[in-house]
C-alpha cells in the first residue's frame, strides 16, 4: 500500500490561510469533469468519501486516489485551474488554490498492485442531493488506508479509529477483505474485537 501522506506535508504556505470555506461542490464538479475529459481514473478517499458512504463527517478539502502514471495529466489540469503545487513526493501530492472556494486538493498516488486494485474497484456514488456522481473508494479499502495511516503515524489513532468504527456501523462490509488489511499491520486481535462488535449489525 502507498504510504499515508497526511503527516508528510510541510507547514502550510500562506495561500492556505482562507477566510472562507472551500466550495466542495464546485471544486469537485470541476475536477471530476476534467478527470473524465482526460480519461483519468480516480476515487475519492478521506473525509468527503466517508461522508459520501453515509457517515456524517465534516471536511475542509478533497482527497483522491489516482494512478501514478496519470500524474502528468493531473499536474497540467491543476495548474490550468490556477492551483499551486504545494508538495509532491513518490507517494502523494498536494495542490492549493489562491481561491478559497477551490481550496486544497490532495492526491495519493497508486502504483502498487493493492492500491491499483482499490482504484479499479471504486464505485460511483451520487452526492449533493444526487446532483453529482463521483467515484468513491469502497468502504473496506478506505478502512485499509486508515489502518495504513495509523501504522505510519500513531498520532492519527484517535481520529482514524473513530472513522473506521463509524464505517463498520454504517455499512455492510466484506469482513474477509477487512481481515487481510488488519493482518497486514499485525492487528489480528483488534480485527476479532471489531468483527465481534459490528459484523452482526
C-alpha positions in Angstrom: 0.0 0.0 0.0 1.1 3.5 -0.7 2.4 5.3 2.3 0.0 7.7 4.1 0.9 11.3 3.3 -1.1 13.5 5.7 1.8 14.0 8.1 4.4 14.4 5.4 3.4 17.9 4.2 5.5 20.9 5.2 3.9 23.8 7.2 1.0 25.2 5.1 2.1 28.1 2.9 0.5 31.5 3.2 -2.1 30.8 0.4 -3.7 28.1 2.6 -5.0 30.7 5.1 -8.5 31.3 3.9 -11.3 33.4 5.5 -14.0 31.4 3.6 -14.6 27.6 3.4 -13.9 25.6 0.3 -16.9 25.2 -2.1 -16.6 21.4 -2.2 -19.4 21.0 -4.7 -17.9 23.5 -7.2 -14.4 22.1 -6.8 -15.5 18.5 -7.1 -17.7 19.1 -10.1 -14.9 20.9 -12.0 -12.2 18.4 -11.1 -14.3 15.3 -11.9 -15.3 16.9 -15.3 -11.6 17.3 -16.1 -10.6 13.9 -14.9 -13.3 12.3 -17.1 -12.4 14.5 -20.1 -8.8 13.3 -19.9 -9.7 9.7 -19.2 -8.1 9.7 -15.7 -9.1 7.0 -13.2 -9.8 8.5 -9.8 -11.5 7.7 -6.5 -12.4 9.9 -3.6 -10.8 9.0 -0.3 -10.6 10.8 3.1 -13.4 12.7 4.9 -15.5 13.5 1.9 -15.6 9.9 0.8 -16.6 8.8 4.3 -19.5 11.2 4.2 -20.5 10.0 0.7 -20.7 6.5 2.2 -23.3 7.6 4.7 -21.2 8.6 7.7 -21.7 12.2 8.8 -18.3 13.7 8.5 -17.0 17.3 8.1 -14.1 18.0 5.8 -12.3 21.1 4.6 -10.6 19.6 1.5 -10.8 16.9 -1.2 -8.6 13.7 -1.3 -8.2 11.5 -4.3 -6.5 8.2 -5.1 -5.1 8.4 -8.6 -2.8 6.3 -10.8 0.8 7.4 -10.7 1.0 7.1 -14.5 -1.6 9.9 -14.8 0.3 12.4 -12.6 1.5 14.5 -15.6 -2.1 14.9 -16.7 -3.3 15.8 -13.3 -0.5 18.3 -12.8 -1.4 20.0 -16.1 -5.1 20.1 -15.1 -4.4 21.5 -11.6 -2.1 24.2 -12.9 -4.5 25.2 -15.6 -7.2 25.6 -13.0 -5.0 28.0 -11.1 -3.8 25.7 -8.3 -0.3 25.9 -7.0 1.7 22.7 -6.2 2.4 22.8 -2.5 4.0 19.4 -2.1 5.0 16.3 -4.1 6.7 13.0 -3.4 6.6 9.5 -4.8 3.6 8.8 -2.7 1.5 11.9 -2.7 1.0 15.4 -4.0 -0.9 18.5 -2.7 -2.3 21.4 -4.6 -3.8 24.6 -3.2 -5.7 27.3 -5.0 -5.4 31.0 -4.2 -9.2 31.0 -4.5 -10.8 30.0 -1.2 -13.7 28.3 -3.0 -11.4 25.9 -4.8 -9.4 25.2 -1.7 -6.9 22.3 -1.2 -6.8 19.1 -3.1 -4.6 16.1 -2.1 -3.7 13.1 -4.2 -2.5 9.7 -3.1 -0.5 8.0 -5.9 -1.5 4.5 -6.7 1.4 2.5 -8.1 1.5 -0.7 -6.1 -0.8 -3.7 -7.0 -3.0 -3.3 -3.9 -3.8 0.4 -4.5 -4.3 -0.1 -8.2 -6.8 -2.8 -7.4 -8.6 -0.4 -4.9 -8.8 2.2 -7.7 -10.2 -0.3 -10.2 -12.9 -1.4 -7.7 -14.1 2.1 -6.8 -17.8 2.6 -7.1 -20.0 5.5 -8.4 -21.8 7.4 -5.7 -24.3 10.3 -6.1 -23.6 13.3 -3.8 -25.0 16.7 -3.2 -28.6 15.5 -3.4 -27.8 13.3 -6.3 -26.7 16.3 -8.4 -23.1 15.0 -8.8 -21.9 11.4 -9.5 -18.4 10.6 -8.4 -16.2 7.5 -7.9 -15.6 6.6 -4.3 -13.3 4.0 -2.8 -15.1 1.1 -1.3 -15.6 1.3 2.5 -13.3 -1.7 3.0 -10.5 0.0 1.1 -10.9 3.3 2.9 -10.5 1.3 6.2 -7.4 -0.2 4.8 -6.0 3.2 4.1 -6.9 4.3 7.6 -5.1 1.4 9.1 -2.0 2.3 7.0 -2.2 5.9 8.1 -2.3 4.8 11.8 0.6 2.5 11.2 2.7 5.3 9.7 1.6 7.9 12.2 0.2 6.6 15.5 -0.8 10.2 16.4 -3.7 9.6 14.0 -5.1 6.7 16.0 -8.0 8.5 17.7 -9.5 10.2 14.7 -8.9 7.4 12.2 -10.0 4.6 14.6 -13.3 6.5 15.0 -13.8 6.7 11.3 -13.2 3.0 11.0 -15.8 2.2 13.6 -18.3 4.6 12.1 -17.9 2.9 8.7 -18.3 -0.5 10.3 -21.6 0.7 12.0 -23.0 2.3 8.8 -22.0 -0.2 6.0 -22.5 -3.8 5.2 -18.8 -4.9 4.8 -16.8 -7.8 3.4 -15.1 -8.9 6.6 -12.7 -11.2 4.7 -11.3 -8.2 2.9 -11.0 -6.3 6.1 -9.2 -9.3 7.7 -6.5 -9.1 5.1 -5.9 -5.4 5.9 -5.8 -5.9 9.6 -3.4 -8.8 9.2 -1.2 -6.7 7.0 -0.5 -4.5 10.0 -0.4 -7.2 12.7 -3.8 -6.2 14.1 -5.5 -9.6 14.2 -6.7 -9.2 17.8 -8.2 -5.8 17.1 -9.9 -7.3 14.0 -11.5 -10.0 16.1 -12.8 -7.4 18.6 -14.3 -5.2 15.9 -15.8 -8.2 14.0 -17.5 -9.4 17.1 -18.8 -5.9 17.8 -20.0 -5.0 14.3 -20.3 -8.0 12.0 -23.8 -8.8 13.1 -25.1 -5.2 12.8 
